[in-house]
Amino acid sequence: MSDLQLSSGQRVFYEYDSVQDMLCVLFRQDVGSTYNVDVSDMPGVMLRYATADDKVVGLTVTNVQGKLMQRLI
């Protein structure tokens, strides 16, 4: 998993799976078990929640290349 620091100083952690064309972004590194909930008006985008406290800890995006190409063309 890679990380980057936002201008606010917050670190985010991300991993791109090229086989599944999926991007996972976490707002903290040690999230434990999680579950995803679809964002209703954004197909292929899911909020990721920590099972322990039901707080949003990240997001998952599927069909990343398709979404980028659709926006760029």
Phi and psi restraints in degrees (range 20) as a CNS / XPLOR table:
assign (resid 1 and name C) (resid 2 and name N)
       (resid 2 and name CA) (resid 2 and name C) 1.0 -98.4 20.0 2
assign (resid 2 and name N) (resid 2 and name CA)
       (resid 2 and name C) (resid 3 and name N) 1.0 166.0 20.0 2
assign (resid 2 and name C) (resid 3 and name N)
       (resid 3 and name CA) (resid 3 and name C) 1.0 -141.1 20.0 2
assign (resid 3 and name N) (resid 3 and name CA)
       (resid 3 and name C) (resid 4 and name N) 1.0 161.1 20.0 2
assign (resid 3 and name C) (resid 4 and name N)
       (resid 4 and name CA) (resid 4 and name C) 1.0 -147.2 20.0 2
assign (resid 4 and name N) (resid 4 and name CA)
       (resid 4 and name C) (resid 5 and name N) 1.0 158.0 20.0 2
assign (resid 4 and name C) (resid 5 and name N)
       (resid 5 and name CA) (resid 5 and name C) 1.0 -107.5 20.0 2
assign (resid 5 and name N) (resid 5 and name CA)
       (resid 5 and name C) (resid 6 and name N) 1.0 126.6 20.0 2
assign (resid 5 and name C) (resid 6 and name N)
       (resid 6 and name CA) (resid 6 and name C) 1.0 -76.7 20.0 2
assign (resid 6 and name N) (resid 6 and name CA)
       (resid 6 and name C) (resid 7 and name N) 1.0 165.2 20.0 2
assign (resid 6 and name C) (resid 7 and name N)
       (resid 7 and name CA) (resid 7 and name C) 1.0 -61.5 20.0 2
assign (resid 7 and name N) (resid 7 and name CA)
       (resid 7 and name C) (resid 8 and name N) 1.0 -23.8 20.0 2
assign (resid 7 and name C) (resid 8 and name N)
       (resid 8 and name CA) (resid 8 and name C) 1.0 -76.0 20.0 2
assign (resid 8 and name N) (resid 8 and name CA)
       (resid 8 and name C) (resid 9 and name N) 1.0 -9.9 20.0 2
assign (resid 8 and name C) (resid 9 and name N)
       (resid 9 and name CA) (resid 9 and name C) 1.0 98.0 20.0 2
assign (resid 9 and name N) (resid 9 and name CA)
       (resid 9 and name C) (resid 10 and name N) 1.0 -14.7 20.0 2
assign (resid 9 and name C) (resid 10 and name N)
       (resid 10 and name CA) (resid 10 and name C) 1.0 -70.6 20.0 2
assign (resid 10 and name N) (resid 10 and name CA)
       (resid 10 and name C) (resid 11 and name N) 1.0 141.1 20.0 2
assign (resid 10 and name C) (resid 11 and name N)
       (resid 11 and name CA) (resid 11 and name C) 1.0 -97.8 20.0 2
assign (resid 11 and name N) (resid 11 and name CA)
       (resid 11 and name C) (resid 12 and name N) 1.0 139.9 20.0 2
assign (resid 11 and name C) (resid 12 and name N)
       (resid 12 and name CA) (resid 12 and name C) 1.0 -123.7 20.0 2
assign (resid 12 and name N) (resid 12 and name CA)
       (resid 12 and name C) (resid 13 and name N) 1.0 151.2 20.0 2
assign (resid 12 and name C) (resid 13 and name N)
       (resid 13 and name CA) (resid 13 and name C) 1.0 -118.8 20.0 2
assign (resid 13 and name N) (resid 13 and name CA)
       (resid 13 and name C) (resid 14 and name N) 1.0 137.5 20.0 2
assign (resid 13 and name C) (resid 14 and name N)
       (resid 14 and name CA) (resid 14 and name C) 1.0 -143.6 20.0 2
assign (resid 14 and name N) (resid 14 and name CA)
       (resid 14 and name C) (resid 15 and name N) 1.0 156.4 20.0 2
assign (resid 14 and name C) (resid 15 and name N)
       (resid 15 and name CA) (resid 15 and name C) 1.0 -148.0 20.0 2
assign (resid 15 and name N) (resid 15 and name CA)
       (resid 15 and name C) (resid 16 and name N) 1.0 131.0 20.0 2
assign (resid 15 and name C) (resid 16 and name N)
       (resid 16 and name CA) (resid 16 and name C) 1.0 -110.2 20.0 2
assign (resid 16 and name N) (resid 16 and name CA)
       (resid 16 and name C) (resid 17 and name N) 1.0 126.9 20.0 2
assign (resid 16 and name C) (resid 17 and name N)
       (resid 17 and name CA) (resid 17 and name C) 1.0 -102.8 20.0 2
assign (resid 17 and name N) (resid 17 and name CA)
       (resid 17 and name C) (resid 18 and name N) 1.0 105.8 20.0 2
assign (resid 17 and name C) (resid 18 and name N)
       (resid 18 and name CA) (resid 18 and name C) 1.0 -70.9 20.0 2
assign (resid 18 and name N) (resid 18 and name CA)
       (resid 18 and name C) (resid 19 and name N) 1.0 -26.4 20.0 2
assign (resid 18 and name C) (resid 19 and name N)
       (resid 19 and name CA) (resid 19 and name C) 1.0 -68.5 20.0 2
assign (resid 19 and name N) (resid 19 and name CA)
       (resid 19 and name C) (resid 20 and name N) 1.0 -44.9 20.0 2
assign (resid 19 and name C) (resid 20 and name N)
       (resid 20 and name CA) (resid 20 and name C) 1.0 -92.2 20.0 2
assign (resid 20 and name N) (resid 20 and name CA)
       (resid 20 and name C) (resid 21 and name N) 1.0 -6.2 20.0 2
assign (resid 20 and name C) (resid 21 and name N)
       (resid 21 and name CA) (resid 21 and name C) 1.0 52.5 20.0 2
assign (resid 21 and name N) (resid 21 and name CA)
       (resid 21 and name C) (resid 22 and name N) 1.0 55.5 20.0 2
assign (resid 21 and name C) (resid 22 and name N)
       (resid 22 and name CA) (resid 22 and name C) 1.0 -132.4 20.0 2
assign (resid 22 and name N) (resid 22 and name CA)
       (resid 22 and name C) (resid 23 and name N) 1.0 135.1 20.0 2
assign (resid 22 and name C) (resid 23 and name N)
       (resid 23 and name CA) (resid 23 and name C) 1.0 -112.2 20.0 2
assign (resid 23 and name N) (resid 23 and name CA)
       (resid 23 and name C) (resid 24 and name N) 1.0 127.7 20.0 2
assign (resid 23 and name C) (resid 24 and name N)
       (resid 24 and name CA) (resid 24 and name C) 1.0 -116.0 20.0 2
assign (resid 24 and name N) (resid 24 and name CA)
       (resid 24 and name C) (resid 25 and name N) 1.0 129.0 20.0 2
assign (resid 24 and name C) (resid 25 and name N)
       (resid 25 and name CA) (resid 25 and name C) 1.0 -122.6 20.0 2
assign (resid 25 and name N) (resid 25 and name CA)
       (resid 25 and name C) (resid 26 and name N) 1.0 130.6 20.0 2
assign (resid 25 and name C) (resid 26 and name N)
       (resid 26 and name CA) (resid 26 and name C) 1.0 -119.1 20.0 2
assign (resid 26 and name N) (resid 26 and name CA)
       (resid 26 and name C) (resid 27 and name N) 1.0 141.2 20.0 2
assign (resid 26 and name C) (resid 27 and name N)
       (resid 27 and name CA) (resid 27 and name C) 1.0 -88.6 20.0 2
assign (resid 27 and name N) (resid 27 and name CA)
       (resid 27 and name C) (resid 28 and name N) 1.0 -12.2 20.0 2
assign (resid 27 and name C) (resid 28 and name N)
       (resid 28 and name CA) (resid 28 and name C) 1.0 -147.2 20.0 2
assign (resid 28 and name N) (resid 28 and name CA)
       (resid 28 and name C) (resid 29 and name N) 1.0 155.0 20.0 2
assign (resid 28 and name C) (resid 29 and name N)
       (resid 29 and name CA) (resid 29 and name C) 1.0 -81.3 20.0 2
assign (resid 29 and name N) (resid 29 and name CA)
       (resid 29 and name C) (resid 30 and name N) 1.0 -36.3 20.0 2
assign (resid 29 and name C) (resid 30 and name N)
       (resid 30 and name CA) (resid 30 and name C) 1.0 -101.7 20.0 2
assign (resid 30 and name N) (resid 30 and name CA)
       (resid 30 and name C) (resid 31 and name N) 1.0 74.7 20.0 2
assign (resid 30 and name C) (resid 31 and name N)
       (resid 31 and name CA) (resid 31 and name C) 1.0 -91.0 20.0 2
assign (resid 31 and name N) (resid 31 and name CA)
       (resid 31 and name C) (resid 32 and name N) 1.0 -19.3 20.0 2
assign (resid 31 and name C) (resid 32 and name N)
       (resid 32 and name CA) (resid 32 and name C) 1.0 71.7 20.0 2
assign (resid 32 and name N) (resid 32 and name CA)
       (resid 32 and name C) (resid 33 and name N) 1.0 -149.1 20.0 2
assign (resid 32 and name C) (resid 33 and name N)
       (resid 33 and name CA) (resid 33 and name C) 1.0 -76.7 20.0 2
assign (resid 33 and name N) (resid 33 and name CA)
       (resid 33 and name C) (resid 34 and name N) 1.0 146.5 20.0 2
assign (resid 33 and name C) (resid 34 and name N)
       (resid 34 and name CA) (resid 34 and name C) 1.0 -137.5 20.0 2
assign (resid 34 and name N) (resid 34 and name CA)
       (resid 34 and name C) (resid 35 and name N) 1.0 167.5 20.0 2
assign (resid 34 and name C) (resid 35 and name N)
       (resid 35 and name CA) (resid 35 and name C) 1.0 -141.1 20.0 2
assign (resid 35 and name N) (resid 35 and name CA)
       (resid 35 and name C) (resid 36 and name N) 1.0 155.1 20.0 2
assign (resid 35 and name C) (resid 36 and name N)
       (resid 36 and name CA) (resid 36 and name C) 1.0 -107.6 20.0 2
assign (resid 36 and name N) (resid 36 and name CA)
       (resid 36 and name C) (resid 37 and name N) 1.0 146.1 20.0 2
assign (resid 36 and name C) (resid 37 and name N)
       (resid 37 and name CA) (resid 37 and name C) 1.0 -130.3 20.0 2
assign (resid 37 and name N) (resid 37 and name CA)
       (resid 37 and name C) (resid 38 and name N) 1.0 126.9 20.0 2
assign (resid 37 and name C) (resid 38 and name N)
       (resid 38 and name CA) (resid 38 and name C) 1.0 -61.1 20.0 2
assign (resid 38 and name N) (resid 38 and name CA)
       (resid 38 and name C) (resid 39 and name N) 1.0 142.0 20.0 2
assign (resid 38 and name C) (resid 39 and name N)
       (resid 39 and name CA) (resid 39 and name C) 1.0 -88.4 20.0 2
assign (resid 39 and name N) (resid 39 and name CA)
       (resid 39 and name C) (resid 40 and name N) 1.0 117.1 20.0 2
assign (resid 39 and name C) (resid 40 and name N)
       (resid 40 and name CA) (resid 40 and name C) 1.0 -58.6 20.0 2
assign (resid 40 and name N) (resid 40 and name CA)
       (resid 40 and name C) (resid 41 and name N) 1.0 -39.8 20.0 2
assign (resid 40 and name C) (resid 41 and name N)
       (resid 41 and name CA) (resid 41 and name C) 1.0 -98.5 20.0 2
assign (resid 41 and name N) (resid 41 and name CA)
       (resid 41 and name C) (resid 42 and name N) 1.0 12.9 20.0 2
assign (resid 41 and name C) (resid 42 and name N)
       (resid 42 and name CA) (resid 42 and name C) 1.0 -134.4 20.0 2
assign (resid 42 and name N) (resid 42 and name CA)
       (resid 42 and name C) (resid 43 and name N) 1.0 86.0 20.0 2
assign (resid 42 and name C) (resid 43 and name N)
       (resid 43 and name CA) (resid 43 and name C) 1.0 -55.8 20.0 2
assign (resid 43 and name N) (resid 43 and name CA)
       (resid 43 and name C) (resid 44 and name N) 1.0 133.3 20.0 2
assign (resid 43 and name C) (resid 44 and name N)
       (resid 44 and name CA) (resid 44 and name C) 1.0 82.7 20.0 2
assign (resid 44 and name N) (resid 44 and name CA)
       (resid 44 and name C) (resid 45 and name N) 1.0 7.3 20.0 2
assign (resid 44 and name C) (resid 45 and name N)
       (resid 45 and name CA) (resid 45 and name C) 1.0 -116.6 20.0 2
assign (resid 45 and name N) (resid 45 and name CA)
       (resid 45 and name C) (resid 46 and name N) 1.0 128.6 20.0 2
assign (resid 45 and name C) (resid 46 and name N)
       (resid 46 and name CA) (resid 46 and name C) 1.0 -129.8 20.0 2
assign (resid 46 and name N) (resid 46 and name CA)
       (resid 46 and name C) (resid 47 and name N) 1.0 136.6 20.0 2
assign (resid 46 and name C) (resid 47 and name N)
       (resid 47 and name CA) (resid 47 and name C) 1.0 -81.6 20.0 2
assign (resid 47 and name N) (resid 47 and name CA)
       (resid 47 and name C) (resid 48 and name N) 1.0 141.5 20.0 2
assign (resid 47 and name C) (resid 48 and name N)
       (resid 48 and name CA) (resid 48 and name C) 1.0 -108.5 20.0 2
assign (resid 48 and name N) (resid 48 and name CA)
       (resid 48 and name C) (resid 49 and name N) 1.0 124.8 20.0 2
assign (resid 48 and name C) (resid 49 and name N)
       (resid 49 and name CA) (resid 49 and name C) 1.0 -113.1 20.0 2
assign (resid 49 and name N) (resid 49 and name CA)
       (resid 49 and name C) (resid 50 and name N) 1.0 145.1 20.0 2
assign (resid 49 and name C) (resid 50 and name N)
       (resid 50 and name CA) (resid 50 and name C) 1.0 -75.4 20.0 2
assign (resid 50 and name N) (resid 50 and name CA)
       (resid 50 and name C) (resid 51 and name N) 1.0 130.0 20.0 2
assign (resid 50 and name C) (resid 51 and name N)
       (resid 51 and name CA) (resid 51 and name C) 1.0 -63.0 20.0 2
assign (resid 51 and name N) (resid 51 and name CA)
       (resid 51 and name C) (resid 52 and name N) 1.0 -35.6 20.0 2
assign (resid 51 and name C) (resid 52 and name N)
       (resid 52 and name CA) (resid 52 and name C) 1.0 -63.9 20.0 2
assign (resid 52 and name N) (resid 52 and name CA)
       (resid 52 and name C) (resid 53 and name N) 1.0 -39.5 20.0 2
assign (resid 52 and name C) (resid 53 and name N)
       (resid 53 and name CA) (resid 53 and name C) 1.0 -133.3 20.0 2
assign (resid 53 and name N) (resid 53 and name CA)
       (resid 53 and name C) (resid 54 and name N) 1.0 6.6 20.0 2
assign (resid 53 and name C) (resid 54 and name N)
       (resid 54 and name CA) (resid 54 and name C) 1.0 58.1 20.0 2
assign (resid 54 and name N) (resid 54 and name CA)
       (resid 54 and name C) (resid 55 and name N) 1.0 27.5 20.0 2
assign (resid 54 and name C) (resid 55 and name N)
       (resid 55 and name CA) (resid 55 and name C) 1.0 -93.5 20.0 2
assign (resid 55 and name N) (resid 55 and name CA)
       (resid 55 and name C) (resid 56 and name N) 1.0 146.8 20.0 2
assign (resid 55 and name C) (resid 56 and name N)
       (resid 56 and name CA) (resid 56 and name C) 1.0 -67.9 20.0 2
assign (resid 56 and name N) (resid 56 and name CA)
       (resid 56 and name C) (resid 57 and name N) 1.0 125.5 20.0 2
assign (resid 56 and name C) (resid 57 and name N)
       (resid 57 and name CA) (resid 57 and name C) 1.0 -119.7 20.0 2
assign (resid 57 and name N) (resid 57 and name CA)
       (resid 57 and name C) (resid 58 and name N) 1.0 -1.9 20.0 2
assign (resid 57 and name C) (resid 58 and name N)
       (resid 58 and name CA) (resid 58 and name C) 1.0 172.0 20.0 2
assign (resid 58 and name N) (resid 58 and name CA)
       (resid 58 and name C) (resid 59 and name N) 1.0 -164.4 20.0 2
assign (resid 58 and name C) (resid 59 and name N)
       (resid 59 and name CA) (resid 59 and name C) 1.0 -150.0 20.0 2
assign (resid 59 and name N) (resid 59 and name CA)
       (resid 59 and name C) (resid 60 and name N) 1.0 158.4 20.0 2
assign (resid 59 and name C) (resid 60 and name N)
       (resid 60 and name CA) (resid 60 and name C) 1.0 -128.4 20.0 2
assign (resid 60 and name N) (resid 60 and name CA)
       (resid 60 and name C) (resid 61 and name N) 1.0 134.5 20.0 2
assign (resid 60 and name C) (resid 61 and name N)
       (resid 61 and name CA) (resid 61 and name C) 1.0 -124.5 20.0 2
assign (resid 61 and name N) (resid 61 and name CA)
       (resid 61 and name C) (resid 62 and name N) 1.0 126.6 20.0 2
assign (resid 61 and name C) (resid 62 and name N)
       (resid 62 and name CA) (resid 62 and name C) 1.0 -102.5 20.0 2
assign (resid 62 and name N) (resid 62 and name CA)
       (resid 62 and name C) (resid 63 and name N) 1.0 161.4 20.0 2
assign (resid 62 and name C) (resid 63 and name N)
       (resid 63 and name CA) (resid 63 and name C) 1.0 54.3 20.0 2
assign (resid 63 and name N) (resid 63 and name CA)
       (resid 63 and name C) (resid 64 and name N) 1.0 47.2 20.0 2
assign (resid 63 and name C) (resid 64 and name N)
       (resid 64 and name CA) (resid 64 and name C) 1.0 -60.8 20.0 2
assign (resid 64 and name N) (resid 64 and name CA)
       (resid 64 and name C) (resid 65 and name N) 1.0 -47.9 20.0 2
assign (resid 64 and name C) (resid 65 and name N)
       (resid 65 and name CA) (resid 65 and name C) 1.0 -61.3 20.0 2
assign (resid 65 and name N) (resid 65 and name CA)
       (resid 65 and name C) (resid 66 and name N) 1.0 -42.7 20.0 2
assign (resid 65 and name C) (resid 66 and name N)
       (resid 66 and name CA) (resid 66 and name C) 1.0 -61.5 20.0 2
assign (resid 66 and name N) (resid 66 and name CA)
       (resid 66 and name C) (resid 67 and name N) 1.0 -42.9 20.0 2
assign (resid 66 and name C) (resid 67 and name N)
       (resid 67 and name CA) (resid 67 and name C) 1.0 -64.9 20.0 2
assign (resid 67 and name N) (resid 67 and name CA)
       (resid 67 and name C) (resid 68 and name N) 1.0 -41.7 20.0 2
assign (resid 67 and name C) (resid 68 and name N)
       (resid 68 and name CA) (resid 68 and name C) 1.0 -65.7 20.0 2
assign (resid 68 and name N) (resid 68 and name CA)
       (resid 68 and name C) (resid 69 and name N) 1.0 -45.0 20.0 2
assign (resid 68 and name C) (resid 69 and name N)
       (resid 69 and name CA) (resid 69 and name C) 1.0 -62.8 20.0 2
assign (resid 69 and name N) (resid 69 and name CA)
       (resid 69 and name C) (resid 70 and name N) 1.0 -38.3 20.0 2
assign (resid 69 and name C) (resid 70 and name N)
       (resid 70 and name CA) (resid 70 and name C) 1.0 -63.9 20.0 2
assign (resid 70 and name N) (resid 70 and name CA)
       (resid 70 and name C) (resid 71 and name N) 1.0 -36.9 20.0 2
assign (resid 70 and name C) (resid 71 and name N)
       (resid 71 and name CA) (resid 71 and name C) 1.0 -77.7 20.0 2
assign (resid 71 and name N) (resid 71 and name CA)
       (resid 71 and name C) (resid 72 and name N) 1.0 -31.7 20.0 2
assign (resid 71 and name C) (resid 72 and name N)
       (resid 72 and name CA) (resid 72 and name C) 1.0 -82.9 20.0 2
assign (resid 72 and name N) (resid 72 and name CA)
       (resid 72 and name C) (resid 73 and name N) 1.0 -25.4 20.0 2
